[in-house]
Amino acid sequence: MGKITVTKDCNGIKGLCVIEPTVFGDARGYFMETYNYNDFAEAGIDCQFVQDNQSASKKGVLRGLHFQKNFPQDKLVRVVRGTVFDVAVDLREGSETFGKWYGVVLSEENKKQFFVPKNFAHGYLVLSDYAEFCYKVTDFYHPNDEGGIRWNDPEIGIEWPMPEGMTEADLLLLERDANWGGIAEYVAAKQR
């Protein structure tokens, strides 16, 4: 039925892809395929997704930057309600873009999806009053395997857009997300 448009290697980071589905609209509403294995495989995203997740958050919630240490996951993320700024940071050992980031606005209006390969830190900030975020992953969640990088590490330099009427001090983070080390601590821990 529908094909997808894929922007590959976002910001020069190999493997990161923004996907735009074909949307069929009429007076009744719209229809789109959010995932079709054949279309994705043809575009070079040949993964076996094993779990779908969904979360809801209010304006100013920042989740991340997270990764799985021993059971890394490819992720295909999208927003079904509201708007988020979604970010991936390259943590692949030996990558020429190690520590480089890319961010994209995902919303119910633009219907874009973001493919984040294994060994990237991932996070997002809710820009709308409320957002529902959906993502497919290629490995099951292992609760004791989660790692993280500080969302505002100056060495990475992510340019987070602030939700309207908010400052960084107003953002809502879990304590652990506020206290992750930066990329230098991540590298030092890997070398031990």
Backbone bond lengths (Angstrom), bond angles and torsions (degrees), N, CA, C in turn:
res aa  C-N    CA-C-N  psi(-1)  N-CA   C-N-CA  omega(-1)  CA-C   N-CA-C  phi
1 M - - - 1.455 - - 1.518 109.71 -
2 G 1.343 118.09 -86.09 1.457 119.85 -174.47 1.505 112.51 -99.91
3 K 1.292 115.17 148.01 1.457 121.04 175.58 1.523 107.94 -102.97
4 I 1.323 114.82 170.24 1.458 120.52 179.49 1.523 109.12 -119.67
5 T 1.325 115.14 154.69 1.456 122.06 171.45 1.516 106.32 -106.63
6 V 1.336 116.85 128.07 1.458 120.75 -175.52 1.524 109.67 -121.10
7 T 1.329 115.86 126.42 1.460 122.21 171.30 1.518 105.95 -99.43
8 K 1.343 115.89 114.15 1.465 120.76 -174.28 1.520 111.77 -97.75
9 D 1.339 113.95 158.87 1.465 122.68 172.95 1.528 111.41 51.90
10 C 1.315 115.69 53.24 1.460 122.83 -177.35 1.527 110.96 -57.54
11 N 1.321 115.39 131.79 1.466 122.42 -179.59 1.528 111.64 57.23
12 G 1.335 115.90 27.81 1.459 120.47 179.49 1.518 114.33 78.10
13 I 1.326 117.89 7.34 1.467 122.10 -178.18 1.524 108.21 -94.51
14 K 1.326 115.82 109.27 1.472 120.92 -176.82 1.521 110.80 -59.52
15 G 1.327 114.31 135.06 1.462 121.11 175.21 1.515 114.41 98.49
16 L 1.342 118.77 -29.33 1.465 120.23 178.24 1.521 108.98 -72.76
17 C 1.332 116.59 132.86 1.467 120.98 -178.46 1.522 110.48 -137.83
18 V 1.322 115.69 139.04 1.465 121.96 169.38 1.519 106.53 -105.31
19 I 1.323 115.47 128.35 1.458 121.97 -175.86 1.522 109.30 -112.97
20 E 1.327 115.81 132.38 1.460 121.04 175.27 1.522 108.02 -118.66
21 P 1.331 116.91 114.57 1.465 119.62 -179.71 1.524 111.00 -75.97
22 T 1.320 115.70 158.72 1.463 120.72 170.92 1.524 106.82 -78.55
23 V 1.325 115.84 127.77 1.466 121.29 -178.94 1.523 108.37 -110.93
24 F 1.320 116.05 126.99 1.457 122.44 178.60 1.527 107.59 -103.56
25 G 1.333 115.83 111.22 1.459 119.49 -177.11 1.512 112.36 -119.12
26 D 1.318 115.13 152.41 1.461 121.53 172.52 1.522 107.48 -153.15
27 A 1.318 116.71 -168.01 1.465 121.22 -175.97 1.529 112.63 -61.27
28 R 1.323 117.80 -21.60 1.466 121.40 -178.02 1.519 112.56 -83.41
29 G 1.343 117.15 -24.81 1.456 121.12 -174.45 1.516 110.03 146.93
30 Y 1.324 117.42 -133.12 1.460 119.85 -179.32 1.518 110.66 -150.13
31 F 1.349 114.46 165.48 1.454 122.96 172.70 1.516 107.27 -138.86
32 M 1.352 115.83 142.45 1.468 120.65 173.08 1.511 108.55 -153.39
33 E 1.322 115.36 152.13 1.457 120.61 170.86 1.517 106.56 -87.43
34 T 1.320 116.88 121.48 1.463 119.02 179.10 1.522 111.41 -84.48
35 Y 1.334 116.50 -21.27 1.459 119.59 176.22 1.518 108.87 -157.26
36 N 1.318 115.38 129.45 1.457 122.17 174.10 1.525 105.58 -137.74
37 Y 1.312 116.87 113.63 1.466 120.92 -175.39 1.522 112.50 -50.63
38 N 1.329 117.29 -45.69 1.465 120.47 -176.74 1.529 111.85 -61.66
39 D 1.329 117.56 -44.52 1.466 120.79 179.35 1.525 111.32 -63.72
40 F 1.326 116.26 -42.68 1.468 119.88 -178.88 1.532 110.65 -68.52
41 A 1.327 117.49 -42.84 1.472 120.70 179.25 1.523 110.35 -62.39
42 E 1.315 116.89 -40.64 1.466 121.09 178.13 1.536 110.82 -62.19
43 A 1.333 116.26 -30.83 1.468 121.39 178.72 1.530 112.18 -85.39
44 G 1.341 117.41 1.71 1.463 120.52 177.92 1.520 114.88 93.76
45 I 1.331 117.05 6.61 1.469 121.37 178.39 1.525 106.50 -107.33
46 D 1.326 115.09 84.53 1.458 121.38 -173.56 1.521 108.76 -108.01
47 C 1.314 116.10 86.49 1.462 122.85 -174.80 1.520 110.31 -126.23
48 Q 1.320 114.53 154.76 1.464 119.49 170.74 1.523 107.26 -106.81
49 F 1.319 116.19 106.08 1.461 120.74 178.91 1.528 108.78 -81.65
50 V 1.337 116.46 136.19 1.464 120.84 -174.91 1.526 113.47 -117.24
51 Q 1.339 116.74 -8.93 1.461 118.94 -176.14 1.522 108.91 -153.16
52 D 1.334 117.08 139.30 1.464 123.34 172.74 1.523 107.76 -111.60
53 N 1.331 115.69 138.34 1.464 121.68 -179.64 1.523 109.49 -128.52
54 Q 1.323 116.32 154.54 1.454 121.11 176.29 1.517 108.32 -144.28
55 S 1.334 115.99 139.01 1.456 120.28 176.10 1.519 109.57 -135.17
56 A 1.315 116.24 154.95 1.463 122.48 176.24 1.525 107.77 -122.85
57 S 1.308 115.97 140.28 1.468 120.80 -178.33 1.520 109.37 -146.82
58 K 1.325 114.87 155.08 1.459 119.17 177.16 1.529 110.50 -97.21
59 K 1.293 115.55 170.84 1.463 123.33 -177.28 1.530 111.05 -52.36
60 G 1.330 114.74 134.20 1.459 120.30 176.40 1.513 115.16 87.79
61 V 1.340 118.07 -2.54 1.470 120.34 176.61 1.528 107.93 -75.26
62 L 1.327 115.14 130.04 1.460 120.90 175.10 1.520 107.22 -117.63
63 R 1.320 116.15 121.05 1.467 122.48 179.37 1.522 107.80 -112.03
64 G 1.317 116.05 122.97 1.463 119.45 177.04 1.508 111.85 122.75
65 L 1.244 113.90 -174.21 1.456 133.87 5.22 1.528 108.96 -89.16
66 H 1.312 117.68 120.29 1.468 122.75 -172.87 1.516 112.45 -112.28
67 F 1.329 114.61 156.08 1.464 121.91 170.73 1.521 107.59 -155.63
68 Q 1.328 116.13 160.35 1.462 122.22 173.91 1.530 107.08 -97.63
69 K 1.323 117.22 129.04 1.474 121.79 -173.53 1.529 113.27 -74.14
70 N 1.314 117.28 -53.08 1.466 121.18 -174.15 1.524 113.95 -105.58
71 F 1.313 116.67 -15.65 1.466 122.45 179.87 1.533 108.74 -126.36
72 P 1.339 117.57 66.34 1.473 119.62 -175.45 1.521 112.02 -63.21
73 Q 1.322 114.42 152.10 1.463 121.25 -175.72 1.526 110.45 -125.40
74 D 1.338 116.44 136.99 1.458 120.56 161.38 1.525 105.08 -76.64
75 K 1.343 116.78 144.73 1.465 120.63 179.53 1.516 109.98 -130.00
76 L 1.317 115.47 141.20 1.457 122.41 171.03 1.518 105.64 -120.93
77 V 1.337 116.67 111.39 1.464 121.10 -170.44 1.530 110.82 -115.64
78 R 1.333 114.65 150.91 1.463 120.95 176.95 1.523 109.35 -158.45
79 V 1.307 115.90 165.26 1.462 122.24 179.08 1.524 108.43 -116.15
80 V 1.325 116.96 129.83 1.469 120.87 179.46 1.525 112.04 -102.04
81 R 1.339 116.21 -14.88 1.468 120.05 176.66 1.518 108.08 -151.01
82 G 1.326 117.11 131.06 1.450 121.12 178.20 1.515 112.94 87.10
83 T 1.345 114.74 -159.56 1.465 122.08 -175.13 1.518 110.15 -142.62
84 V 1.331 115.93 135.30 1.474 120.89 175.05 1.527 109.34 -132.72
85 F 1.328 115.16 158.02 1.455 122.02 168.25 1.515 105.48 -103.74
86 D 1.331 115.93 115.27 1.459 122.54 -173.07 1.534 109.55 -105.79
87 V 1.334 116.26 135.97 1.469 121.23 -172.60 1.526 111.02 -131.69
88 A 1.341 114.91 142.07 1.462 122.02 172.03 1.530 107.98 -128.61
89 V 1.343 115.37 139.49 1.471 122.36 178.38 1.522 107.62 -121.74
90 D 1.323 116.77 127.97 1.459 123.04 -177.87 1.529 110.69 -71.40
91 L 1.346 116.46 116.93 1.471 122.28 176.42 1.527 111.19 -117.04
92 R 1.320 117.14 17.15 1.465 120.61 -177.49 1.529 109.87 -73.19
93 E 1.325 113.64 124.45 1.458 120.08 179.53 1.526 109.96 -58.51
94 G 1.328 116.80 130.30 1.455 121.68 178.00 1.518 114.81 79.94
95 S 1.321 118.90 -0.32 1.460 121.54 179.96 1.521 110.11 -70.50
96 E 1.323 116.34 139.16 1.466 120.31 177.74 1.525 111.95 -70.34
97 T 1.332 117.11 -13.45 1.471 120.72 177.39 1.530 111.38 -111.86
98 F 1.338 117.44 23.23 1.469 121.62 179.07 1.533 109.45 -53.90
99 G 1.340 115.58 130.41 1.466 121.31 178.47 1.518 114.18 84.72
100 K 1.325 117.49 -5.93 1.457 121.37 178.97 1.529 108.64 -83.51
101 W 1.313 116.62 148.23 1.463 121.14 -177.25 1.527 111.18 -122.59
102 Y 1.333 113.95 161.44 1.459 121.67 172.16 1.518 107.36 -143.50
103 G 1.330 115.99 139.90 1.455 120.96 177.61 1.510 111.46 -129.15
104 V 1.320 116.01 149.41 1.461 122.12 -179.37 1.533 108.99 -144.24
105 V 1.332 115.66 142.26 1.464 120.33 174.28 1.524 107.84 -81.90
106 L 1.323 115.24 124.67 1.465 122.70 174.92 1.521 107.31 -113.26
107 S 1.329 116.55 132.95 1.463 118.50 -178.32 1.524 110.94 -149.06
108 E 1.321 114.19 164.43 1.465 118.21 175.57 1.522 110.32 -65.45
109 E 1.325 118.17 -25.44 1.465 121.00 179.40 1.528 111.73 -76.47
110 N 1.350 117.91 -48.98 1.469 118.36 -174.98 1.535 112.75 -82.07
111 K 1.320 117.16 -18.36 1.472 123.39 175.34 1.535 113.92 57.20
112 K 1.323 116.54 17.26 1.465 120.21 178.03 1.519 110.47 -68.44
113 Q 1.337 115.36 153.92 1.455 122.54 173.32 1.523 107.18 -123.16
114 F 1.312 115.79 157.02 1.466 121.20 -177.56 1.524 106.85 -127.69
115 F 1.348 115.85 123.11 1.454 120.54 176.30 1.522 108.08 -97.56
116 V 1.345 114.89 120.62 1.462 122.44 -179.20 1.532 107.54 -115.70
117 P 1.342 117.10 112.13 1.466 119.52 -178.48 1.526 112.80 -69.34
118 K 1.322 114.51 170.71 1.467 121.42 174.73 1.525 110.20 -54.97
119 N 1.341 114.77 152.20 1.469 122.64 173.72 1.522 113.54 68.11
120 F 1.326 114.96 33.99 1.460 122.89 168.54 1.521 107.47 -119.00
121 A 1.325 117.44 144.94 1.464 120.58 166.96 1.524 106.23 -81.77
122 H 1.315 116.57 145.63 1.461 121.00 -174.30 1.519 109.98 -138.19
123 G 1.320 115.76 142.74 1.461 120.54 176.23 1.510 110.75 -163.65
124 Y 1.329 115.79 170.17 1.461 119.37 177.53 1.518 110.82 -153.11
125 L 1.332 113.53 156.42 1.457 123.18 178.99 1.525 108.30 -121.25
126 V 1.340 116.55 130.43 1.469 121.36 -179.50 1.529 109.21 -82.48
127 L 1.336 115.18 120.71 1.464 121.51 -178.37 1.526 112.36 -96.74
128 S 1.328 118.12 -25.46 1.469 122.80 -179.66 1.527 109.95 -90.35
129 D 1.328 116.53 174.23 1.473 119.78 179.46 1.522 111.92 -60.99
130 Y 1.323 116.17 -29.30 1.466 122.28 -176.60 1.521 107.10 -156.23
131 A 1.317 117.71 146.61 1.465 120.37 177.14 1.518 110.53 -145.82
132 E 1.334 115.22 144.66 1.462 122.12 171.26 1.519 107.45 -115.77
133 F 1.323 114.82 126.23 1.456 123.91 -170.70 1.521 108.12 -117.88
134 C 1.346 117.81 129.32 1.465 122.15 -179.31 1.514 109.27 -121.11
135 Y 1.326 115.91 142.95 1.462 117.70 176.36 1.516 111.73 -152.77
136 K 1.336 113.31 144.30 1.455 123.30 175.85 1.523 107.03 -100.43
137 V 1.341 116.93 145.19 1.466 120.78 178.78 1.526 110.39 -134.18
138 T 1.344 115.45 156.09 1.467 120.80 -175.93 1.524 113.43 -97.78
139 D 1.322 118.12 0.68 1.463 120.82 172.32 1.513 107.71 -142.08
140 F 1.315 115.62 155.25 1.451 120.46 179.63 1.518 109.60 -71.25
141 Y 1.318 116.20 155.02 1.458 121.97 179.49 1.531 109.92 -73.47
142 H 1.307 115.70 130.48 1.464 122.81 175.94 1.524 106.64 -116.21
143 P 1.340 118.40 104.47 1.462 121.30 -170.52 1.524 114.96 -58.85
144 N 1.317 118.71 -28.85 1.461 120.04 -178.42 1.525 112.66 -91.70
145 D 1.319 116.66 11.15 1.462 121.39 -174.90 1.526 113.01 -110.30
146 E 1.334 116.91 4.29 1.461 119.11 -174.34 1.517 112.07 -80.35
147 G 1.319 114.82 136.99 1.458 122.63 172.72 1.509 109.06 -124.38
148 G 1.330 115.52 174.97 1.457 118.13 -179.53 1.514 112.81 -160.01
149 I 1.303 113.69 163.20 1.463 124.09 176.07 1.530 106.12 -128.04
150 R 1.327 116.19 141.45 1.462 120.31 -179.16 1.533 110.61 -60.35
151 W 1.323 116.14 131.93 1.466 123.79 -174.54 1.528 112.90 -62.62
152 N 1.334 116.67 -28.26 1.468 119.93 -175.71 1.528 112.13 -115.79
153 D 1.328 116.91 30.11 1.459 121.43 178.29 1.540 108.59 -59.55
154 P 1.342 117.97 118.88 1.465 119.36 -178.12 1.523 113.40 -64.50
155 E 1.333 117.00 -23.73 1.462 119.79 178.85 1.538 111.16 -67.56
156 I 1.327 116.81 -31.76 1.468 121.01 175.90 1.532 109.48 -83.30
157 G 1.329 116.63 -45.62 1.459 121.38 173.90 1.517 116.13 74.13
158 I 1.326 117.27 38.61 1.470 119.85 178.33 1.528 109.53 -63.10
159 E 1.310 116.15 133.00 1.468 122.31 178.96 1.527 108.75 -96.06
160 W 1.334 115.40 82.01 1.467 121.06 -179.06 1.530 109.46 -73.12
161 P 1.322 118.60 127.64 1.466 119.58 172.96 1.531 108.15 -77.63
162 M 1.304 117.87 132.78 1.461 119.78 -179.89 1.525 110.53 -81.66
163 P 1.345 115.98 137.40 1.463 118.93 174.75 1.530 109.17 -59.08
164 E 1.324 115.43 148.30 1.460 120.52 -177.50 1.531 111.09 -53.44
165 G 1.343 115.02 130.23 1.461 121.27 177.74 1.520 114.54 80.00
166 M 1.330 118.63 8.08 1.462 121.39 -177.28 1.530 110.77 -122.62
167 T 1.330 114.65 156.53 1.457 121.93 172.05 1.527 107.55 -119.86
168 E 1.331 117.31 173.74 1.471 120.05 178.30 1.524 111.39 -56.21
169 A 1.321 117.58 -34.82 1.470 121.10 -179.20 1.525 112.23 -65.08
170 D 1.333 117.64 -22.26 1.469 122.02 -178.45 1.525 113.37 -86.83
171 L 1.326 117.86 -11.22 1.464 120.41 -175.52 1.523 111.06 -64.43
172 L 1.326 115.76 149.65 1.459 122.57 -177.81 1.520 108.85 -107.83
173 L 1.345 116.05 112.83 1.455 122.28 -179.61 1.516 109.51 -128.97
174 L 1.328 115.51 150.69 1.459 118.73 168.13 1.526 107.78 -66.74
175 E 1.317 116.39 152.28 1.466 120.02 179.97 1.529 111.34 -57.03
176 R 1.332 117.09 -41.19 1.469 119.13 -178.92 1.523 111.18 -64.69
177 D 1.355 117.49 -36.38 1.462 120.00 179.09 1.528 111.19 -67.93
178 A 1.321 116.62 -33.70 1.465 120.51 178.15 1.528 111.41 -72.78
179 N 1.337 117.33 -20.23 1.465 120.72 -172.94 1.520 115.73 -112.00
180 W 1.343 118.35 7.60 1.458 118.76 175.07 1.528 108.25 -61.02
181 G 1.322 116.69 154.22 1.457 120.61 173.16 1.522 110.54 -76.36
182 G 1.315 115.39 170.21 1.455 120.53 177.47 1.522 110.96 -84.00
183 I 1.317 115.55 -172.01 1.458 120.24 -177.28 1.524 111.61 -68.06
184 A 1.324 118.00 -29.93 1.470 120.37 177.54 1.529 110.31 -64.17
185 E 1.328 117.20 -41.05 1.479 120.93 177.29 1.519 110.31 -66.94
186 Y 1.307 117.06 -37.02 1.458 122.02 177.73 1.526 109.93 -60.69
187 V 1.326 116.66 -48.27 1.470 121.44 -179.79 1.526 110.59 -63.10
188 A 1.328 116.93 -43.42 1.466 120.84 -179.97 1.524 111.27 -61.93
189 A 1.344 116.99 -41.26 1.469 120.78 179.20 1.534 111.02 -65.70
190 K 1.329 117.43 -37.01 1.461 120.85 179.13 1.542 111.82 -67.20
191 Q 1.331 116.83 -28.77 1.458 120.81 -177.02 1.524 112.36 -82.23
192 R 1.331 116.95 -12.38 1.470 120.04 179.39 1.502 111.73 -74.37
